[in-house]
Amino acid sequence: MRTTISTKGQVTIPKEVRDRLGLRPGTQLEFTAERGKLVGRKTDGATDPVTAITGIVAPMDVDAYLQETRGAAQ
């Protein structure tokens, strides 16, 4: 199967390949160049462990937390 790169650098992954690999809208791919070939791999979307957990815990006021755990500053 062949596809053509658009002027914006975009390509269309053929439907047969998308179906076989389970690629759905929103699936994130990571591209690398290996031995002169373009290789695309599905990712879980979380490349950075910090980014993966961002938003799980509510923001906290560090000063208030320290005062609560250590008591008032002397």
Helices and strands as residue ranges (DSSP letters): H 15-21, E 29-34, E 37-42, H 49-53, H 62-70
